[in-house]
């Protein structure tokens, strides 16, 4: 997660594209492994594909967990707005900062 957080930590979920993930993986495959020793860090050979693939699996899992949470929040907000009077719909939209067009 350390390397993933350094790259994608400040990104919004909707901003992460397949191309961004592909670029990250290609860049990681070119990097060298660092090992911490008493004297500091020692650089080893290029990262193995299994290491990078493990990072990809962690990223995929994190995205799979994040997407349903975002969808659940959206559905919950839509249900509140649907059952609320018109003047309260605007309050919900202002509080959440998200405006969904439910009237169409």
C-alpha positions in Angstrom: 0.0 0.0 0.0 2.9 2.4 0.6 3.7 2.7 -3.1 0.0 2.8 -4.1 -0.8 5.4 -1.6 2.2 7.6 -2.8 0.8 7.5 -6.3 -3.0 7.3 -6.0 -3.5 8.6 -2.4 -4.6 12.1 -3.3 -6.6 11.1 -6.3 -10.4 11.0 -6.5 -11.9 7.7 -7.4 -13.4 9.0 -10.6 -10.0 10.3 -11.7 -8.3 6.9 -11.7 -8.4 5.4 -15.2 -7.2 2.1 -16.7 -4.4 4.0 -18.4 -3.2 5.5 -15.1 -3.1 2.0 -13.6 -1.3 0.7 -16.6 1.3 3.5 -16.5 1.8 2.9 -12.8 2.4 -0.8 -13.4 4.9 -0.1 -16.2 6.8 2.4 -14.1 7.0 0.0 -11.1 8.3 -2.8 -13.3 11.3 -0.5 -14.2 12.1 0.4 -10.6 14.7 -1.3 -8.4 13.9 -2.9 -5.0 15.2 -1.2 -1.9 16.2 -3.0 1.2 16.6 -1.3 4.6 19.9 -2.2 6.3 21.7 -0.9 9.4 23.7 1.4 7.2 20.6 2.8 5.3 19.0 1.5 2.2 20.6 -0.8 -0.3 19.4 -1.0 -3.9 18.8 -4.5 -5.4 17.8 -5.6 -8.8 14.7 -4.6 -10.8 11.4 -5.5 -9.1 10.0 -8.9 -9.9 6.7 -9.1 -11.9 5.1 -11.1 -9.0 5.8 -8.1 -6.6 4.2 -5.7 -9.0 1.3 -8.0 -9.7 0.7 -8.3 -5.9 0.5 -4.5 -5.8 -2.0 -4.6 -8.7 -4.2 -7.1 -6.8 -4.1 -4.8 -3.7 -5.1 -1.8 -5.8 -7.9 -3.8 -7.5 -9.2 -4.9 -4.1 -9.1 -1.3 -2.8 -11.1 -0.1 -5.8 -13.6 -2.9 -5.6 -14.2 -1.9 -1.9 -14.4 1.8 -2.7 -16.8 1.7 -5.7 -19.7 -0.1 -3.9 -19.4 2.4 -1.0 -19.7 5.3 -3.4 -22.7 3.7 -5.1 -24.3 2.9 -1.8 -23.9 6.6 -0.7 -25.4 7.7 -4.1 -28.4 5.4 -3.8 -29.0 6.5 -0.2 -28.9 10.1 -1.1 -31.2 9.6 -4.0 -33.7 7.8 -1.8 -33.7 10.6 0.7 -34.2 13.2 -2.0 -37.0 11.2 -3.7 -39.0 11.0 -0.5 -38.2 14.6 0.7 -40.3 17.7 -0.1 -38.8 19.8 -2.8 -37.3 22.5 -0.4 -35.5 19.8 1.6 -34.0 18.2 -1.6 -32.0 21.3 -2.0 -30.8 21.1 1.6 -29.6 17.5 1.1 -27.8 18.5 -2.1 -26.1 21.4 -0.4 -25.0 19.4 2.6 -23.6 16.5 0.5 -22.2 18.7 -2.2 -23.6 16.4 -4.8 -26.4 17.2 -7.2 -28.1 14.4 -9.1 -30.8 15.0 -11.6 -33.7 13.0 -10.2 -36.4 14.8 -12.0 -35.6 13.4 -15.4 
